[in-house]
Amino acid sequence: MCAIHQPNLFPRLSTLAKLFAADYWIVLDDVQFARRDYQHRARLAALDEPGQRQWLSISTHLPHGRSTHVRQALIAEPERCQRRTGQLIRQHYRSSPHWPGLRDALDPVLDLFVTTDRTAVVAEASTRALLGLLGWRGEILRSSSLESRPDRSQRLADLAAVTGAKSYLCGTGGMRYLDPAAFQQYGIAVTPFQTATDDIWASAREISSLQPLMALGSDALAAKLRLPSP
C-alpha cells in the first residue's frame, strides 16, 4: 500500500493513521505551500480536555511568494520557533505517564530547527518521530526526487507506481477529484481510507495526534490503528 501526503507538523490522527496503514509514504514536497494548511502548524489539545485547543505554528517565509513549493519554505526565527515548540508540547503533555517516550523522540526534531532552514524538514521529521513511536516499519520517498507527469491524478498514479504498490490509500478529500483510470493502467486499486467517528476518532481530523498518543500511549494507539477501517 502507498500513501502520498504533504509533510505535516505533528499531524492529525486521520493523517497519521493513513500513513501508518501504508507500506510507503511518498512525501509530497514539490507542490505549492499552503499557509492555512497543516504543513507548518498543528492544533494541540489539552491532555485531559481535548476541547481546549491551541495552535502551534512554525513561522515560515516563502521566498517565492505564493508559488513557493513545500520544500522551499524557510523557517523564520528558528531559535524562537524551536523554543516555543518545545515549551508548548511540554506544557500540554508532560503530565502524561507516556511523556518520557515522546520527550526522547522530540529532541532530534527540535534540533533540526537550528540545523536546517526548511520547514518541511522539521514537519516531516515530526511525523517520522510519531510513526517511529508507533512501530511503523514502512519506507519514505519524496516526490521531488521521482519522475511523474503533471496531471494531478496521473502524477499521483506515476508516483505510486514507483513503489510497486497494488493499492493507493486515498483520503476523503482526494476521492472527490481523483480519476481511478490513471491508476488502473498500473494495476493499482484506489482504496478509500476512512476511520471511525467515535472514541478517539471524533476529533481525528481536527487536533494533532499528540493528544491521543499521550492519552493512550504508543502501544495502545498502535493497536487501535491496526484495527480494520469501518
C-alpha positions as CSV (number, residue, x, y, z in Angstrom):
1,M,0.0,0.0,0.0
2,C,1.1,3.5,-0.8
3,A,0.1,6.9,0.7
4,I,1.1,10.2,-0.7
5,H,0.8,13.2,1.5
6,Q,2.5,16.6,2.2
7,P,4.7,16.8,5.3
8,N,2.5,17.9,8.2
9,L,3.7,19.2,11.5
10,F,2.7,16.7,14.2
11,P,-0.1,15.5,12.0
12,R,-3.7,14.9,12.9
13,L,-4.7,11.4,13.8
14,S,-6.6,10.9,10.5
15,T,-3.4,11.7,8.6
16,L,-1.1,9.6,10.8
17,A,-3.5,6.6,10.6
18,K,-3.3,6.7,6.8
19,L,0.5,6.8,6.8
20,F,0.6,4.1,9.4
21,A,-1.5,1.8,7.2
22,A,0.8,2.3,4.2
23,D,4.0,0.4,3.3
24,Y,5.3,3.5,1.5
25,W,4.8,7.2,2.3
26,I,5.7,9.5,-0.6
27,V,6.3,12.9,0.9
28,L,4.6,15.4,-1.5
29,D,7.2,18.1,-1.1
30,D,7.2,19.8,-4.6
31,V,3.7,21.3,-4.6
32,Q,2.6,24.8,-3.6
33,F,2.9,25.6,0.1
34,A,-0.4,26.5,1.7
35,R,-0.3,28.8,4.7
36,R,-3.7,27.7,6.0
37,D,-3.0,24.0,5.8
38,Y,-1.1,21.8,8.3
39,Q,2.4,22.0,6.7
40,H,3.7,24.3,9.3
41,R,1.1,24.2,12.1
42,A,-0.7,21.8,14.4
43,R,-3.7,22.2,16.8
44,L,-2.7,20.9,20.2
45,A,-5.4,19.7,22.5
46,A,-5.1,19.5,26.3
47,L,-4.4,16.1,27.6
48,D,-7.5,15.7,29.8
49,E,-9.7,18.3,28.0
50,P,-9.4,17.7,24.2
51,G,-11.9,20.6,23.7
52,Q,-9.2,23.0,24.9
53,R,-7.0,23.7,21.9
54,Q,-4.1,25.9,21.0
55,W,-2.3,26.4,17.7
56,L,1.4,25.6,17.4
57,S,2.9,27.2,14.3
58,I,6.4,27.4,12.7
59,S,6.9,30.9,11.4
60,T,7.6,30.4,7.8
61,H,9.0,32.6,5.0
62,L,8.0,31.9,1.4
63,P,11.0,33.1,-0.8
64,H,9.0,32.8,-4.0
65,G,5.7,34.1,-2.6
66,R,2.6,32.1,-3.2
67,S,4.4,29.9,-5.8
68,T,6.8,28.7,-3.2
69,H,7.0,24.9,-3.1
70,V,6.7,23.0,0.2
71,R,10.4,22.0,0.2
72,Q,11.4,25.7,-0.5
73,A,9.7,27.2,2.5
74,L,12.1,28.6,5.1
75,I,11.9,28.7,8.9
76,A,11.8,32.3,10.2
77,E,13.3,32.9,13.6
78,P,14.4,29.2,14.1
79,E,15.6,29.6,17.7
80,R,12.3,31.2,18.8
81,C,10.3,28.5,16.9
82,Q,12.4,25.8,18.5
83,R,11.9,27.2,21.9
84,R,8.1,27.8,21.5
85,T,7.6,24.3,20.0
86,G,9.3,22.6,22.8
87,Q,7.6,24.6,25.5
88,L,4.1,24.2,24.2
89,I,4.4,20.5,23.7
90,R,5.9,20.1,27.2
91,Q,3.2,22.2,28.8
92,H,0.5,20.2,27.2
93,Y,1.8,16.7,27.7
94,R,4.5,16.4,30.4
95,S,1.9,15.2,33.0
96,S,1.2,12.1,30.8
97,P,2.8,8.9,32.0
98,H,3.9,8.4,28.4
99,W,5.7,11.7,28.2
100,P,9.3,10.3,28.5
101,G,9.0,8.4,25.2
102,L,7.7,11.4,23.4
103,R,10.3,13.7,25.0
104,D,13.1,11.5,23.7
105,A,11.6,11.3,20.2
106,L,11.0,15.0,20.2
107,D,14.6,16.0,20.9
108,P,16.0,15.2,17.4
109,V,13.1,17.1,15.9
110,L,13.8,20.2,17.9
111,D,17.5,20.0,17.0
112,L,16.5,20.4,13.3
113,F,15.2,23.9,13.9
114,V,18.8,25.2,14.1
115,T,20.5,22.7,11.8
116,T,18.2,23.2,8.8
117,D,16.4,26.2,7.4
118,R,13.5,24.2,5.9
119,T,10.0,24.0,7.4
120,A,9.3,20.8,5.5
121,V,12.3,19.0,7.0
122,V,11.0,19.7,10.5
123,A,7.5,18.8,9.6
124,E,8.5,15.5,8.0
125,A,10.7,14.7,11.0
126,S,7.8,15.3,13.4
127,T,5.7,12.8,11.5
128,R,8.6,10.3,11.3
129,A,9.0,10.6,15.1
130,L,5.4,9.7,15.8
131,L,5.4,6.9,13.3
132,G,8.6,5.5,15.0
133,L,6.9,5.6,18.4
134,L,4.0,3.5,16.9
135,G,6.4,1.0,15.5
136,W,5.9,1.7,11.8
137,R,8.4,-0.1,9.5
138,G,7.5,1.5,6.2
139,E,9.6,3.3,3.7
140,I,9.7,7.0,2.9
141,L,10.3,8.6,-0.5
142,R,10.0,12.2,-1.7
143,S,8.1,13.3,-4.8
144,S,10.7,15.9,-5.7
145,S,13.2,13.0,-6.5
146,L,10.8,10.9,-8.6
147,E,9.6,11.2,-12.2
148,S,5.9,11.9,-12.8
149,R,3.6,13.6,-15.3
150,P,1.8,16.9,-14.5
151,D,-1.9,16.0,-14.5
152,R,-3.0,15.6,-10.9
153,S,-4.4,12.1,-10.9
154,Q,-1.7,10.9,-13.4
155,R,1.0,12.3,-11.2
156,L,-0.2,10.5,-8.1
157,A,-0.5,7.3,-10.1
158,D,3.0,7.7,-11.5
159,L,4.4,8.3,-8.0
160,A,2.5,5.3,-6.5
161,A,3.7,3.0,-9.4
162,V,7.4,3.7,-8.4
163,T,6.8,1.8,-5.2
164,G,5.3,-1.2,-6.9
165,A,2.1,-0.7,-4.9
166,K,-1.1,-2.6,-5.5
167,S,-3.2,-0.2,-3.6
168,Y,-3.2,3.6,-3.2
169,L,-4.7,4.8,0.0
170,C,-6.8,7.9,-0.7
171,G,-8.4,10.2,1.8
172,T,-11.9,11.6,1.6
173,G,-10.7,14.8,0.0
174,G,-8.8,13.0,-2.7
175,M,-11.7,10.8,-3.6
176,R,-13.6,13.9,-4.7
177,Y,-11.3,14.6,-7.6
178,L,-9.2,11.5,-8.2
179,D,-9.5,9.7,-11.6
180,P,-9.1,5.9,-10.9
181,A,-8.4,5.3,-14.6
182,A,-4.9,6.8,-14.1
183,F,-4.2,4.1,-11.5
184,Q,-5.8,1.3,-13.4
185,Q,-3.2,1.4,-16.1
186,Y,-0.6,0.4,-13.5
187,G,-2.9,-2.2,-11.9
188,I,-3.2,-0.1,-8.8
189,A,-6.5,-0.1,-6.9
190,V,-7.7,3.2,-5.4
191,T,-8.6,2.4,-1.8
192,P,-10.7,4.9,0.1
193,F,-9.2,5.5,3.6
194,Q,-11.7,6.1,6.3
195,T,-11.7,5.9,10.1
196,A,-14.4,5.5,12.7
197,T,-16.1,8.7,14.0
198,D,-16.4,7.8,17.7
199,D,-13.9,7.4,20.6
200,I,-10.5,8.9,19.7
201,W,-11.6,9.4,16.1
202,A,-14.2,12.1,17.0
203,S,-11.5,14.8,16.7
204,A,-9.2,12.9,14.4
205,R,-9.4,15.5,11.6
206,E,-9.1,18.5,14.0
207,I,-6.3,18.0,16.5
208,S,-2.8,16.8,16.5
209,S,-2.2,13.1,17.1
210,L,0.0,14.1,20.0
211,Q,-3.1,14.2,22.3
212,P,-4.3,10.6,21.7
213,L,-0.7,9.4,21.7
214,M,-0.1,10.9,25.2
215,A,-3.6,9.9,26.5
216,L,-3.2,6.2,25.4
217,G,0.5,5.5,24.9
218,S,2.2,4.3,21.8
219,D,1.3,0.6,22.1
220,A,-2.4,1.2,22.8
221,L,-2.7,3.8,20.0
222,A,-0.9,1.5,17.5
223,A,-3.3,-1.3,18.4
224,K,-6.2,1.0,17.6
225,L,-4.6,2.0,14.3
226,R,-4.2,-1.7,13.3
227,L,-8.0,-2.3,13.6
228,P,-9.7,-2.5,10.2
229,S,-11.4,0.6,8.8
230,P,-15.2,0.7,9.1
